[in-house]
């Protein structure tokens, strides 16, 4: 299958004409993207506006008969057309969304796709779902469709494509299935990522975004449960509703054991709640001397060793507690100091560390 990327932007391109948002103004100074559309084997075009102004599928003028077969697919939201599945004469297959926000649902028992263009800005977790079903494999060319002002900048979109392991084509790029793509190939994501941030900074959402494309994810709630706290329970429920349904959840303070045993992807949320629980297990809050300090050192050293040697792809969330005022209690100062030391140790053993502030991620150089 030969694929020409005729356009790679939103319905009106990127920058969107007349739009004054920060993303479009940034894009205006760089590479412009036309409305997303692809041409398959010179015979079928997907994504061109129809009579109603929405994308559709149509044969290319002058195309020979017996070309690719186009099948309509439902949308995961149940709102009508979700996209198309195209089967070429050589049997290779392509998946393409109908519009921004659409998530096409392949039928049960479908074979793997050789190419998949997805609206990753609308629902990045759809890629993890396709990988979990075996419909997207290591041999599948995965690329972004409908790149537009839902992301702050082209640079941020490229960063996301890196940890999703998908390509970001430009207008005029060509892809041939079964051969090396003529677009930037995705690289392997880092094994260990530490995501730091303050309260309500967006750090948890950022960590979840990083693993959205993974087929096998375990969410590790690393702290003691607080079932009697209604507000805390509401926070936990909101986090669960945001995560993909196929992710597993485990609650434990044995992070070293989880890191040693896991082989898929782990999202640990978070190091601060783990430390608070372990300080209690070590007797730091009970008083009676400093014997807790040796027990805590052993637990943190065990965690850092497991972090260093893990075979899982792991993203951990931790609080950046050193930017505020000096805590007014011994317990507060103790927690702040120990968390700062642990963050430093984990960051030193991480391929990537980033600080999230007001929903914006700032990469911290190693």
SULQUIMO-V858486 format. One record per pair of residues at least 24 apart in sequence whose C-alpha atoms are under 8 Angstrom apart, sorted by the first residue. I is the first residue (numbers start at 1). J is the second residue. If there is no record, write none. Layout:
i:j
I:J
I:J
This chain:
i:j
1:40
1:41
1:88
1:90
1:92
1:93
1:176
1:177
2:40
2:41
2:42
2:174
2:175
2:176
2:177
3:38
3:39
3:40
3:41
3:174
3:175
3:176
4:38
4:39
4:40
4:172
4:173
4:174
4:175
5:36
5:37
5:38
5:39
5:169
5:170
5:171
5:172
5:173
5:174
5:175
6:34
6:36
6:37
6:38
6:39
6:171
6:172
6:173
7:33
7:34
7:35
7:36
7:37
7:38
7:170
7:171
7:172
8:33
8:34
8:35
8:36
8:37
8:144
8:145
8:146
8:147
8:169
8:170
8:171
9:33
9:34
9:35
9:36
9:145
9:146
9:147
9:148
10:34
10:35
10:36
10:100
10:145
10:146
10:147
10:148
10:149
11:35
11:36
11:54
11:55
11:99
11:100
11:146
13:146
13:148
14:147
14:148
14:149
15:148
15:149
16:148
16:149
21:149
22:152
23:149
23:150
23:151
23:152
23:153
24:149
26:153
27:153
27:154
33:147
33:170
33:171
34:171
35:146
36:145
36:146
40:68
41:67
41:68
41:88
43:67
43:68
44:68
46:96
47:98
47:99
54:99
55:98
55:99
56:98
73:104
73:105
73:106
74:104
74:105
75:102
75:103
75:104
75:105
76:102
76:103
76:104
76:105
77:102
77:103
92:177
97:145
99:146
100:146
110:135
111:135
112:136
112:137
112:140
113:137
113:140
114:139
114:140
114:141
114:177
114:178
115:140
115:141
115:142
115:143
115:177
116:140
116:141
116:142
116:143
117:142
117:143
117:144
117:145
118:142
118:143
118:144
118:145
119:144
119:145
119:146
119:147
120:144
120:145
121:146
121:147
121:150
121:151
124:209
124:212
124:213
125:212
125:213
125:214
125:244
126:212
126:213
127:212
127:213
127:214
127:215
128:212
128:213
128:214
128:215
128:216
129:213
129:214
129:215
129:246
130:215
131:213
131:214
131:215
132:214
132:215
132:216
141:166
141:167
141:177
141:181
142:166
142:167
143:167
143:168
143:169
144:168
144:169
160:210
161:186
162:186
162:187
162:188
162:189
163:187
163:188
163:189
163:190
163:210
163:211
164:189
164:210
164:211
164:212
164:213
164:214
165:189
165:213
190:313
190:351
190:352
191:311
191:312
191:313
191:314
191:350
191:351
192:307
192:313
192:314
192:315
192:316
192:349
192:350
192:351
192:352
193:314
193:315
193:316
193:350
193:351
193:352
193:353
193:354
194:315
194:316
194:317
194:318
194:346
194:347
194:350
194:352
194:353
194:354
195:315
195:316
195:317
195:318
195:353
195:354
195:355
195:356
196:317
196:318
196:319
196:320
196:353
196:354
196:355
196:356
197:318
197:319
197:320
197:355
197:356
197:357
198:319
198:320
198:321
198:356
198:357
199:319
200:358
201:356
201:357
201:358
201:359
202:356
202:357
202:358
202:359
202:360
203:317
203:355
203:356
203:359
204:269
204:317
206:356
206:359
206:361
207:267
207:315
207:316
207:317
208:243
208:267
210:315
211:265
211:267
211:315
214:265
216:247
216:264
216:265
217:247
217:248
217:264
217:265
217:266
217:267
218:247
218:248
218:249
218:250
218:264
218:265
218:266
218:267
219:247
219:248
219:249
219:250
219:266
219:267
219:268
219:269
220:249
220:250
220:251
220:252
220:266
220:267
220:268
220:269
221:249
221:250
221:251
221:252
221:268
221:269
221:270
222:251
222:252
222:253
222:255
222:268
222:269
222:270
222:271
222:273
222:274
223:251
223:252
223:253
223:270
223:273
223:274
223:275
223:276
223:277
224:251
224:252
224:253
224:273
224:274
224:277
225:251
253:277
253:278
255:303
256:302
256:303
256:304
256:305
256:306
256:307
257:306
259:306
259:307
259:310
259:311
259:312
260:306
260:309
260:310
260:311
262:310
262:311
262:312
263:311
263:312
263:313
264:312
264:313
265:312
265:313
265:314
266:312
266:313
266:314
266:315
266:316
267:314
267:315
267:316
267:317
268:314
268:315
268:316
268:317
269:316
269:317
269:318
270:316
270:317
270:318
270:319
271:316
271:317
271:318
271:319
272:318
272:319
272:339
275:335
275:339
276:335
285:331
300:342
304:345
304:346
304:349
307:346
307:349
308:349
308:350
318:343
